[in-house]
Amino acid sequence: MKKVTIYALSTCLWCRKTKKFFEDKKVPFEAVDYDKQDENRQSEMLAEMKRSGCSGAFPFTRIGDACVQGYDPGEFERLLEKK
């Protein structure tokens, strides 16, 4: 199974919906709340988003090597199924 990491904001509705999607599908994931990280870690997270082709909006979800920005269940499903 592909590794899933969700970069989120602790107060973001769409971020919570993204986490719930993976919980409901019983897909293990790591969740990191951007707003609860120190300044250095926030800079690292933004750099990773930009390297992956995302603009820095939340939620930012990595599924394997792919990047999904925002809450997009269809794209989550497609990337989880893709070999």
Secondary structure, DSSP 8 states (H G I E B T S, - for coil): ---EEEEE-TT-HHHHHHHHHHHHTT---EEEEGGGS-HHHHHHHHHHHHHTT--S-S-EEEETTEEEES--HHHHHHHHH--
